[in-house]
Amino acid sequence: MNVGRKRLGRAALVAGTALAAMAIPMTTAYAAPASPAIRSGGPLPGGSVMLTLGGAAVPKPGTFSVLDDVYCVGAARCFAVGFYEPAQGAELNEMLRWNGVKWRRSDLPNPSGTGKGAGNQLNGIRCPGRRLCWAVGFYTRGGAFLNQALRWNGRTWSEVSTPVPGGSVAGGINELFDVTCLSAASCWAVGEYGQFGEAGETLLNEILHWNGRKWSLVKIPDPGGTAPGDVNVLQGVRCSSATSCLAVGTYGTLSGTPTFLNQSLFWNGRKWSLVKTPDPAGTAAGALNQLFRMTCASPTSCWAVGNDGTSASPTHVLNQVLHWNGRMWSAVSVPQPDGTGSGASNTLFGTFCSSATNCWAVGEYGSTIAGSGADHNELLHWTGSRWSLVAAPNPAGTAPHDINELFAVRCSTRRDCWAVGYQQRSGGSGQNQALAWNGAKWTVR
């Protein structure tokens, strides 16, 4: 079955639960069986495959691999993170490093271990310096999902202790999805925490802060409530200054007719508070509004991307883009390459701005869930006046049930960008995907 790529679409959710079921119509996702170890992926395999597709090959370890995020500190220094499966039933952290010529795999700790049943996944990466990076995600141990934070010191990656507000015993949920840094002594990581229970799953917003010595849990609102079936998830965070940070995600309920609304929190240097956000799909029962990632070109120009639609039959999912002007969020019109009618599927997973007049948003359109369509890579470009669709290669092909999805994008210059994600030919295994922008076109690497 397809498993939700992001929490409530982007995030890792328990396959088979109502929440995972809701994630499926909201976005297309990995066409791999659910792993017993990790909640957002599928089984991965053994061996390492290198496939050249129109340039320097991106490594494709195992028989299943996914890149969730990418970050560059220069044209010849980029990192991409995700997970891969070297053997059936084991998922391991994945880190690729670009040196200006090729992508190479990096050695990483795997706090869940590397044997059968191990679950390790990285979702986000940021580098406040050339010799300092943070990668965040989660891992499994003893029936619990635990926060994961890895630190790069310029030579090696090491695991750093984090709080586990959802508990570390069976049923505990602690997952980090994104990270941002203002300096070596000030970083924020966001995600979710909660518990599995007989009455249902409860998910609460999670924000951790790094002060240069340790990660600590920060008190924040939970607009979706705290009862069984209530959902609060933060999936993106960015800061313009020490007194101006934004976090975005989703909140809602799984009780009755599942309903999800956009959420945004603002940090003013003292506390996080809820900020009003538009809900393009409305707020009635069955509405789906999700924000997955965000970027800021300045304190008065930030973008958040995701999707909106309905879980009612017939379903449809549309690209969603919100803009922050320093005071409020507003919805912005964007292309919908799969249309807006019944069964349409358009989703934006990642975004990045190098300036107020140069932004990218990446995702997918088309659906392999129902019918015989294909998922296509989606690339939108902002030039200061409007978002427009840009031609994107589809390395997995566009035949029925082929899947091409982009989850993150990053530029070191206006003419040097990377977009990463996942690809899978119909009937084949999933593999890392990386596209490169040279200022004129995107090509497969």
Secondary structure, DSSP 8 states (H G I E B T S, - for coil): --B-SBBTBBS---TTSHHHHHHHHHS--B-S---SS-TT-----SSEEEE-SSSS-EEEESSEEEEEEEEEEETTEEEEEEEEEEETTEEEEEEEEE-SS-EEE-----TT-SSTT-BEEEEEEEEEETTEEEEEEEEEETTEEEEEEEEE-SS-EEE-----TT-SSTTEEEEEEEEEEEETTEEEEEEEEEE--TT--EEEEEEEEE-SS-EEE-----TT-SSTTEEEEEEEEEEEETTEEEEEEEEEE-SSS-EEEEEEEEE-SS-EEEE----TT-SSTTEEEEEEEEEEEETTEEEEEEEEEESSSS-EEEEEEEEE-SS-EEE-----TT-SSTT-BEEEEEEEEEETTEEEEEEEES-SSSTT---EEEEEEE-SS-EEE-----TT-SSTT-EEEEEEEEEEETTEEEEEEEEE-TTS--EEEEEEE-SS-EEE-
